[in-house]
Amino acid sequence: MRRRSTPRKQPADDEPASAVRWAGGPDRAERKGVSVSDPFEGRPFPRAVLIGAALLIGFVILAAALVRVTGVGGTETPLPPVVELRELVFIDDGAGGAVVRIAGENGTVAELRSGIDGFVLGVMRGMVRERKAYDAPIDAPYLLSLREGGVLLFEDPLTGRRIDLRAFGPTNTEAFARLLRAEPDPQ
């Protein structure tokens, strides 16, 4: 719970400004016998320092925007070669889940259910939301690829969004790895 502070006492005409105390009595530093001084007592904070800080912040924002827009000065790590690739189509089942199929083939790779396959469904909802923002077809395939070094990527070729699934930990990465290796169930 936050304590309400009481207003400062105004110094008397014969009292120095440093003698101003909180209405509750001497402050902690004075009670412990430590003298407290304010380096800016009676003076405003130096304007040059404030202007310098504002210019530095502005320069950093401008430099970051310049690198982002032009690519000059930025670095991009090339992707490792593909070891295994699968084009997957996710079909909403109307009950909060989805059916996963290999693009251009009949058969189901997996049936994702709400509450059980929450991570995969959550990633898919984010991808669908982005496709809607780009006015891209929702039923187009996504790419799931295993690359050298164990990099597992989930990509949307229509929007350019790429997710490195290792960032979400081994359990969530395995949820997508099962989709990469599962044999289609003919239907």
Secondary structure, DSSP 8 states (H G I E B T S, - for coil): -------B----TTS-GGG--BTTSS-HHHHTT-----TTTTS---HHHHHHHHHHHHHHHHHHHHHHHH-TT--------EEEEEEEEEEE-SSS-EEEEETTS-SEEEEE-TTTSHHHHHHHHHHHHHHHHTT--TTS-EEEEEEGGGEEEEE-TTT--EEEGGGG-HHHHHHHHHHHH---B--
